[in-house]
Amino acid sequence: KFSTDGREVVAGSSDDSIYVYDLEANRVSLRTVAHTSDVNTVCFDDESGNVIFSGSDDNLGKVWDRRCFIGRDKPAGVLVGHLEGVTFIDSRRDGRYF
């Protein structure tokens, strides 16, 4: 999905990773191994593009804050309890993670 300013695209991958592509620079600006199975769904949350939501076949929903990625690729939050893989995630853009 595109960022609100249209300069980046976030994508999930079958290699368990999240990729953020900088369209202006034509390069990957972020790659992180985000889950332990295919990443089925991703989206940006806020106007700044710092917060990303992801859902995976590992049955988890995760929140990622790019401002916290320096030296550690850990989620800001994890939503557990799904009985099957998460196939859709979207933001209400209200500042709440879950």
Secondary structure, DSSP 8 states (H G I E B T S, - for coil): -B-TTSSEEEEE-TTSEEEEEETTTTEEEEEEE--SS-EEEEEE-STTS-EEEEEETTS-EEEEEGGG-TT----SEEE---SS--------SSS---
